[in-house]
Amino acid sequence: MTTPLSFLSELQARINEVLQQSPAKDLEKNMKAMLNQGFSRLDLLTREEFDVQAEVLARTRARLEALEARVAELESRHTT
């Protein structure tokens, strides 16, 4: 007598086998290839690249704010 768990595992294995041999698998492969091709044309960047650029921007903003404060200080010295 088979247990419900082994029955479900066997059923899942058979369904996966049928799906691997069906036209649905080819359709999935074709869709993935088409999407990958479309994404490559969009000139997207990875999350890692985005995070690096966000960090560079944050450092640049901080430096700009420091320079603006320094210029304001120098200007106030010059006018007084």
C-alpha positions as CSV (number, residue, x, y, z in Angstrom):
1,M,0.0,0.0,0.0
2,T,1.4,3.4,-0.9
3,T,1.3,6.3,1.5
4,P,-0.4,9.5,0.5
5,L,3.0,11.3,0.5
6,S,4.6,8.8,-1.9
7,F,1.6,8.9,-4.1
8,L,1.8,12.7,-4.4
9,S,5.5,12.5,-5.0
10,E,5.0,10.0,-7.8
11,L,2.2,12.0,-9.3
12,Q,4.3,15.2,-9.2
13,A,7.2,13.3,-10.9
14,R,4.9,12.1,-13.7
15,I,3.4,15.5,-14.2
16,N,6.9,17.0,-14.4
17,E,7.9,14.4,-16.9
18,V,4.9,15.1,-19.1
19,L,5.5,18.8,-19.0
20,Q,9.2,18.4,-19.9
21,Q,8.1,16.5,-23.1
22,S,5.2,18.8,-24.0
23,P,5.1,21.8,-26.3
24,A,4.6,24.0,-23.2
25,K,8.3,23.5,-22.4
26,D,9.4,24.7,-25.8
27,L,7.0,27.7,-25.5
28,E,8.6,28.5,-22.1
29,K,12.1,28.4,-23.6
30,N,11.1,30.6,-26.5
31,M,9.4,33.1,-24.2
32,K,12.5,33.3,-22.0
33,A,14.8,33.8,-25.0
34,M,12.5,36.5,-26.4
35,L,12.3,38.3,-23.0
36,N,16.1,38.1,-22.5
37,Q,16.6,39.5,-26.0
38,G,14.2,42.4,-25.2
39,F,15.8,43.1,-21.9
40,S,19.3,43.2,-23.4
41,R,18.1,46.0,-25.8
42,L,16.9,48.1,-22.9
43,D,20.4,48.6,-21.6
44,L,19.4,47.8,-18.1
45,L,21.8,47.5,-15.2
46,T,22.1,45.0,-12.4
47,R,21.0,45.8,-8.8
48,E,24.6,45.7,-7.8
49,E,25.6,48.3,-10.4
50,F,22.6,50.5,-9.3
51,D,23.7,50.2,-5.6
52,V,27.2,51.2,-6.5
53,Q,26.1,54.2,-8.4
54,A,23.7,55.2,-5.6
55,E,26.6,55.1,-3.2
56,V,28.8,57.2,-5.5
57,L,25.9,59.7,-5.8
58,A,25.5,59.9,-2.0
59,R,29.2,60.5,-1.5
60,T,29.2,63.2,-4.2
61,R,26.2,65.0,-2.6
62,A,27.9,64.9,0.8
63,R,31.0,66.4,-0.7
64,L,29.0,69.0,-2.6
65,E,27.3,70.1,0.6
66,A,30.6,70.4,2.4
67,L,32.0,72.5,-0.4
68,E,29.0,74.7,-0.5
69,A,29.3,75.3,3.3
70,R,33.0,76.1,2.9
71,V,32.3,78.6,0.1
72,A,29.6,80.2,2.2
73,E,32.0,80.5,5.1
74,L,34.7,82.0,2.9
75,E,32.2,84.5,1.3
76,S,31.0,85.6,4.8
77,R,34.7,86.2,5.8
78,H,35.3,88.2,2.7
79,T,32.3,90.5,3.1
80,T,32.9,91.3,6.7
